[in-house]
Amino acid sequence: MATYKEIKGVKVVTKATDPTASEALGTVWYNSTSPAALKYAIQGAGAWASATSLNTGRSQASGIGIPSAAIAVKGSTPDYTANSETYNGTTWTEGSNSNAASRNGRGTGTTTAAMTVGGWSAPGGVTATEYYDGTSWSVQSGTLTRGGGYQSFGSLGGSQASAMIFGGEPGTTYWQYSETWNGTSWSEGNNLTSGRQACVGTGIVTAGLCIGGFSPSATTKVESYDGTSWTETSTDINTARGQLGGCGTSTLSLVYGGTAAPAATESFNGTTWTTVGSLGSGRKEGANAQSPANTNTAAMYIGGEPGYVTTVEAYADPSYTIKTVTVS
């Protein structure tokens, strides 16, 4: 008969106390203390839960921060809006408006050091960059070479000193371009290998992903960025979709919502994409709480369509449970 070590590659060890469930995940051990027992750990599925609703329903807003400290600014109500709201983990509070009403911009940073850039406002693409200091929004001197937000672009980065945007759709052209922000100005970067719009980005400007979007139809393609160039990966998402949400790092990402699969959520562990707990309310064009502090275990999806909703949901870290082997 094969041993557990021969089957799993590790042996059953004896412990006087149980390890934490997350440390024990994937192993089996014998607890030698009373009551002595053979034990193992399992991981539950991550799940979305309803959070406090926005004061003003919207889609295509810029999302900033983490699930306990976030900002939603600009968007469609359906009119273009400059409205800004801040979340403290319990309630959304009306804040200072941004300087110009627009939609489909991209945000990053924290609730006391945030930025939003680009988007769309009649009669065309927005190139402006705005900073938020926890009290008010100010327009920066650095602007994008071209506004890329008619159907949105993807973004990377996590601070006012380091960010990147890519893709987008000014007019009818699917752009491959990217631009990088150094805290003062935007500079042209290397192009995506596959032009697209309505994609989402995760990670930072030296290690990021461009995920999904329309190119021109919905795609499953994922490209990685190493700080210099984009490379198409072999780790495509499971469901083609655009206008999706996402957050995390280049190795621990979460994507959710969008077209084709408005409630579906996928988690990336650096190797594969796995379907996890669905959104309670399927939608597209919501805002993400976008911050490098978020991974595939923490996310917030804010507003969206259809209906320019006030709906907000937060994604919880998967739970771990220690089980005892029983014989009946």
DOKOL-915916 format. One line per 2 residues: number of its first residue (from 1); for each residue y, z, x of C-alpha. Coordinates in nm, 4 decimals, padded with zeros to 6 digits. Layout:
% DOKOL-915916
NUM = Y/Z/X ~ ...
***
This chain:
% DOKOL-915916
1 = 00.0000/00.0000/00.0000 ~ 00.3461/-00.0903/00.1317
3 = 00.5761/00.1982/00.2188 ~ 00.9318/00.2351/00.0897
5 = 01.0608/00.1622/00.4425 ~ 00.8581/-00.1610/00.4572
7 = 00.9967/-00.2699/00.1218 ~ 01.3611/-00.1582/00.1562
9 = 01.4048/-00.1420/00.5338 ~ 01.4996/00.2270/00.5278
11 = 01.2875/00.5369/00.4949 ~ 01.3105/00.8190/00.2445
13 = 01.4885/01.1045/00.4208 ~ 01.4804/01.4784/00.3531
15 = 01.8130/01.6494/00.2818 ~ 01.8988/02.0110/00.2099
17 = 02.1901/01.9007/-00.0116 ~ 02.2688/01.5855/-00.2058
19 = 02.5118/01.3383/-00.0447 ~ 02.7989/01.2131/-00.2575
21 = 02.6825/00.9482/-00.5004 ~ 02.8852/00.6729/-00.3325
23 = 02.7420/00.7656/00.0099 ~ 02.3885/00.7671/-00.1307
25 = 02.4181/00.4361/-00.3161 ~ 02.1215/00.2108/-00.2354
27 = 01.9121/00.4880/-00.0781 ~ 01.6414/00.7301/-00.1889
29 = 01.6165/01.0858/-00.0523 ~ 01.4135/01.4015/-00.1034
31 = 01.6186/01.7117/-00.1786 ~ 01.4189/01.9941/-00.0221
33 = 01.6070/02.2803/-00.1870 ~ 01.5362/02.4320/-00.5264
35 = 01.4740/02.2501/-00.7451 ~ 01.3132/02.0106/-00.4965
37 = 01.3195/01.6516/-00.6171 ~ 01.3182/01.2843/-00.5164
39 = 01.6588/01.1356/-00.5958 ~ 01.8616/00.8131/-00.5865
41 = 02.2112/00.6968/-00.6813 ~ 02.3263/00.4197/-00.9134
43 = 02.6627/00.2557/-00.9606 ~ 02.8029/00.2033/-01.3087
45 = 03.0099/-00.0965/-01.4058 ~ 03.3864/-00.0900/-01.3626
47 = 03.5729/-00.0949/-01.6918 ~ 03.9116/-00.1757/-01.8435
49 = 04.0889/00.0847/-02.0575 ~ 04.4007/00.0612/-02.2707
51 = 04.7200/00.1895/-02.1102 ~ 05.0623/00.2562/-02.2643
53 = 05.2107/-00.0599/-02.4150 ~ 05.5257/-00.2314/-02.2902
55 = 05.8481/-00.1802/-02.4828 ~ 05.9097/-00.5566/-02.4880
57 = 05.6190/-00.7955/-02.5323 ~ 05.6156/-01.0813/-02.2835
59 = 05.4098/-01.3280/-02.0872 ~ 05.4622/-01.4871/-01.7441
61 = 05.6360/-01.1774/-01.6059 ~ 05.6452/-01.0657/-01.2428
63 = 05.4199/-00.7628/-01.1910 ~ 05.4681/-00.5156/-00.9061
65 = 05.3020/-00.1953/-00.7866 ~ 04.9853/-00.0012/-00.8684
67 = 04.8345/00.1184/-01.2009 ~ 05.0162/00.4520/-01.1776
69 = 05.3539/00.3123/-01.0653 ~ 05.4359/-00.0422/-01.1759
71 = 05.7163/-00.2781/-01.2729 ~ 05.7196/-00.5696/-01.5190
73 = 06.0276/-00.7879/-01.4809 ~ 06.1423/-01.1190/-01.6315
75 = 05.9052/-01.3432/-01.8303 ~ 05.9002/-01.5108/-02.1740
77 = 05.9592/-01.3183/-02.4954 ~ 05.9401/-01.6216/-02.5829
79 = 06.2970/-01.6740/-02.4598 ~ 06.3586/-01.6366/-02.0875
81 = 06.4368/-01.2728/-02.0127 ~ 06.5841/-01.0664/-01.7279
83 = 06.4446/-00.7437/-01.8765 ~ 06.2795/-00.4944/-01.6395
85 = 06.0527/-00.2013/-01.7253 ~ 05.9060/00.0654/-01.4950
87 = 05.5781/00.2528/-01.5480 ~ 05.5159/00.6046/-01.4124
89 = 05.1502/00.6318/-01.5076 ~ 05.2329/00.7542/-01.8584
91 = 05.5249/00.5635/-02.0098 ~ 05.7248/00.2428/-01.9668
93 = 06.1003/00.2965/-01.9255 ~ 06.3745/00.0368/-01.9567
95 = 06.5291/-00.0247/-01.6159 ~ 06.8151/-00.2323/-01.4792
97 = 06.7866/-00.5998/-01.5647 ~ 06.7315/-00.8540/-01.2912
99 = 07.0179/-01.0919/-01.2169 ~ 06.8814/-01.4011/-01.3908
101 = 06.6480/-01.4630/-01.6837 ~ 06.3391/-01.6644/-01.5894
103 = 05.9604/-01.6761/-01.6174 ~ 05.6620/-01.7415/-01.3894
105 = 05.8137/-01.5820/-01.0805 ~ 05.6009/-01.3725/-00.8492
107 = 05.6549/-01.0098/-00.7518 ~ 05.5268/-00.7688/-00.4910
109 = 05.6053/-00.4337/-00.3316 ~ 05.6508/-00.0901/-00.4847
111 = 05.8630/00.0567/-00.7635 ~ 06.1271/00.1622/-00.5092
113 = 06.1100/-00.1415/-00.2790 ~ 06.0178/-00.4448/-00.4888
115 = 06.0862/-00.8142/-00.4788 ~ 06.0554/-01.1074/-00.7156
117 = 06.0934/-01.4733/-00.6244 ~ 06.0964/-01.8162/-00.7846
119 = 05.9863/-01.9098/-01.1319 ~ 06.1306/-02.1353/-01.3989
121 = 06.4489/-02.1300/-01.6045 ~ 06.6321/-02.4106/-01.7808
123 = 06.7000/-02.6583/-01.6409 ~ 06.4462/-02.6238/-01.3569
125 = 06.2725/-02.4298/-01.0835 ~ 06.4195/-02.1023/-00.9564
127 = 06.4584/-02.0609/-00.5787 ~ 06.6234/-01.7176/-00.5712
129 = 06.4785/-01.4002/-00.4193 ~ 06.5702/-01.0601/-00.5645
131 = 06.5148/-00.7070/-00.4289 ~ 06.4842/-00.3845/-00.6260
133 = 06.5635/-00.0458/-00.4650 ~ 06.4464/00.1766/-00.7487
135 = 06.7827/00.1522/-00.9252 ~ 06.9123/-00.2043/-00.9314
137 = 06.8251/-00.5657/-00.8493 ~ 07.0191/-00.7620/-00.5853
139 = 07.0050/-01.1314/-00.4975 ~ 06.9127/-01.2022/-00.1334
141 = 07.0597/-01.4808/00.0777 ~ 06.7197/-01.6354/00.1540
143 = 06.5980/-01.8915/-00.1003 ~ 06.2874/-02.1050/-00.1443
145 = 06.3007/-02.4670/-00.0332 ~ 06.1833/-02.5649/-00.3818
147 = 06.1203/-02.3751/-00.7027 ~ 05.7491/-02.3839/-00.7780
149 = 05.7066/-02.2007/-01.1008 ~ 05.6847/-02.4291/-01.4023
151 = 05.3176/-02.3341/-01.4327 ~ 05.3348/-02.0672/-01.1628
153 = 05.2266/-02.0394/-00.8045 ~ 05.0097/-01.7907/-00.6201
155 = 05.1432/-01.5192/-00.3924 ~ 05.0352/-01.2957/-00.1039
157 = 05.1906/-00.9970/00.0658 ~ 05.2908/-00.6480/-00.0234
159 = 05.6444/-00.5691/00.0832 ~ 06.0033/-00.6870/00.0997
161 = 05.9400/-00.7813/00.4626 ~ 05.6264/-00.9923/00.4238
163 = 05.5262/-01.2286/00.1449 ~ 05.4020/-01.5797/00.0797
165 = 05.3950/-01.8229/-00.2120 ~ 05.1869/-02.1391/-00.2530
167 = 05.1082/-02.4108/-00.5038 ~ 05.2948/-02.4447/-00.8318
169 = 05.4075/-02.7376/-01.0381 ~ 05.7641/-02.8638/-01.0270
171 = 05.7651/-03.1584/-01.2659 ~ 05.4224/-03.3211/-01.2801
173 = 05.3182/-03.2868/-00.9144 ~ 05.0525/-03.0369/-00.8092
175 = 05.2006/-02.8956/-00.4911 ~ 05.0003/-02.8007/-00.1858
177 = 05.2943/-02.6448/-00.0043 ~ 05.3370/-02.2828/00.1031
179 = 05.6355/-02.0790/00.2168 ~ 05.6446/-01.7454/00.4015
181 = 05.9065/-01.4677/00.3771 ~ 05.9906/-01.2508/00.6800
183 = 06.2383/-01.0172/00.5113 ~ 06.5344/-01.2479/00.5697
185 = 06.4385/-01.6085/00.5027 ~ 06.1653/-01.8379/00.3699
187 = 05.9995/-02.0837/00.6093 ~ 05.7645/-02.3745/00.5474
189 = 05.3958/-02.3031/00.6117 ~ 05.0781/-02.5092/00.6245
191 = 04.9587/-02.6704/00.3029 ~ 04.6666/-02.5737/00.0832
193 = 04.3677/-02.8058/00.1244 ~ 04.3736/-02.8635/-00.2525
195 = 04.7016/-02.8678/-00.4456 ~ 04.7043/-02.6576/-00.7603
197 = 04.9147/-02.4591/-01.0036 ~ 04.8532/-02.1510/-01.2213
199 = 04.6400/-02.0011/-00.9420 ~ 04.6424/-01.6407/-00.8249
201 = 04.6586/-01.4928/-00.4765 ~ 04.5110/-01.1758/-00.3269
203 = 04.5636/-01.0206/00.0150 ~ 04.8420/-01.0322/00.2735
205 = 05.0087/-01.3107/00.4722 ~ 04.7605/-01.2857/00.7583
207 = 04.4468/-01.2560/00.5441 ~ 04.4596/-01.3878/00.1891
209 = 04.2921/-01.5909/-00.0833 ~ 04.4120/-01.8592/-00.3250
211 = 04.1887/-01.8431/-00.6338 ~ 04.1353/-02.0758/-00.9299
213 = 04.4164/-02.2625/-01.1040 ~ 04.4537/-02.6199/-01.2296
215 = 04.3968/-02.9062/-00.9864 ~ 04.4630/-03.0854/-01.2251
217 = 04.1852/-02.9382/-01.4455 ~ 04.0694/-02.5758/-01.4206
219 = 03.8929/-02.5076/-01.0906 ~ 03.6608/-02.2480/-00.9395
221 = 03.7819/-02.3220/-00.5856 ~ 03.8825/-02.0420/-00.3499
223 = 04.0725/-02.0989/-00.0256 ~ 04.1265/-01.8428/00.2497
225 = 04.4340/-01.8045/00.4705 ~ 04.4218/-01.6570/00.8221
227 = 04.7940/-01.6405/00.8917 ~ 04.8072/-01.9993/01.0123
229 = 04.5983/-02.2336/00.7996 ~ 04.4118/-02.2648/00.4701
231 = 04.0352/-02.3259/00.4580 ~ 03.8220/-02.3987/00.1537
233 = 03.5546/-02.1313/00.1212 ~ 03.1996/-02.1457/-00.0156
235 = 03.2642/-01.8377/-00.2309 ~ 03.3975/-01.9949/-00.5506
237 = 03.4557/-01.7850/-00.8608 ~ 03.1937/-01.8184/-01.1347
239 = 03.4185/-01.9534/-01.4110 ~ 03.6837/-02.2226/-01.3701
241 = 04.0169/-02.0954/-01.4992 ~ 04.3915/-02.1096/-01.4547
243 = 04.6775/-01.8788/-01.5608 ~ 04.4583/-01.5886/-01.4474
245 = 04.5409/-01.2469/-01.3083 ~ 04.4226/-01.0959/-00.9834
247 = 04.4807/-00.8348/-00.7163 ~ 04.3225/-00.6871/-00.4061
249 = 04.2553/-00.7904/-00.0499 ~ 04.0877/-01.0955/00.1030
251 = 03.7559/-00.9054/00.1043 ~ 03.7912/-00.6793/-00.2015
253 = 03.9412/-00.8770/-00.4879 ~ 03.9424/-00.8717/-00.8662
255 = 04.0330/-01.1638/-01.0968 ~ 04.0628/-01.1477/-01.4744
257 = 04.1788/-01.3305/-01.7849 ~ 04.3157/-01.6837/-01.7936
259 = 04.2098/-02.0002/-01.9697 ~ 03.8439/-02.0718/-02.0548
261 = 03.7471/-01.7062/-01.9980 ~ 04.0363/-01.4923/-02.1285
263 = 03.8454/-01.1621/-02.1085 ~ 03.6100/-01.2272/-01.8157
265 = 03.6533/-01.0208/-01.4977 ~ 03.5022/-01.0998/-01.1574
267 = 03.4805/-00.8752/-00.8512 ~ 03.4623/-00.9989/-00.4897
269 = 03.3023/-00.7862/-00.2157 ~ 03.3764/-01.0199/00.0728
271 = 03.0632/-01.2269/00.0184 ~ 03.0053/-01.2995/-00.3508
273 = 03.1834/-01.2944/-00.6861 ~ 03.0149/-01.0807/-00.9537
275 = 03.0963/-01.0606/-01.3235 ~ 03.1981/-00.7053/-01.4200
277 = 03.3474/-00.5334/-01.7276 ~ 03.5584/-00.7586/-01.9515
279 = 03.9166/-00.7023/-02.0617 ~ 03.9406/-00.5335/-02.3985
281 = 04.1952/-00.7949/-02.5076 ~ 04.1370/-01.1417/-02.3632
283 = 04.4562/-01.3213/-02.2655 ~ 04.6267/-01.5446/-02.0119
285 = 04.9591/-01.5452/-01.8250 ~ 04.9826/-01.1676/-01.7971
287 = 05.1483/-00.9920/-01.5030 ~ 04.9527/-00.8101/-01.2325
289 = 05.0424/-00.4813/-01.0738 ~ 05.0442/-00.6602/-00.7378
291 = 05.0105/-00.4419/-00.4308 ~ 04.7813/-00.4293/-00.1246
293 = 04.6999/-00.0732/-00.2346 ~ 04.4936/-00.2317/-00.5136
295 = 04.1427/-00.3592/-00.4406 ~ 03.8494/-00.4576/-00.6605
297 = 03.8443/-00.1004/-00.7936 ~ 04.2034/-00.0706/-00.9211
299 = 04.4076/-00.3155/-01.1256 ~ 04.6575/-00.3418/-01.4103
301 = 04.7105/-00.6428/-01.6404 ~ 05.0431/-00.6432/-01.8238
303 = 05.1352/-00.8412/-02.1376 ~ 05.0387/-01.2074/-02.1683
305 = 04.9512/-01.4628/-02.4351 ~ 04.8745/-01.5511/-02.7056
307 = 05.1591/-01.3817/-02.8837 ~ 05.3815/-01.2431/-02.6020
309 = 05.1978/-00.9140/-02.6375 ~ 05.2877/-00.5614/-02.5268
311 = 04.9226/-00.4970/-02.4330 ~ 04.8560/-00.3245/-02.0988
313 = 04.5119/-00.2481/-01.9541 ~ 04.4026/-00.0680/-01.6369
315 = 04.0782/-00.1238/-01.4473 ~ 03.8902/00.1876/-01.3359
317 = 03.6854/00.2417/-01.0224 ~ 03.3107/00.2081/-01.0948
319 = 03.1425/00.5449/-01.1431 ~ 02.8438/00.6637/-00.9400
321 = 02.5620/00.8821/-01.0714 ~ 02.2808/01.0663/-00.8934
323 = 01.9449/01.0356/-01.0688 ~ 01.6202/01.2298/-01.0261
325 = 01.2898/01.0449/-01.0082 ~ 01.0625/01.1745/-01.2831
327 = 00.6947/01.1206/-01.3464 ~ 00.5673/01.1177/-01.7035
***
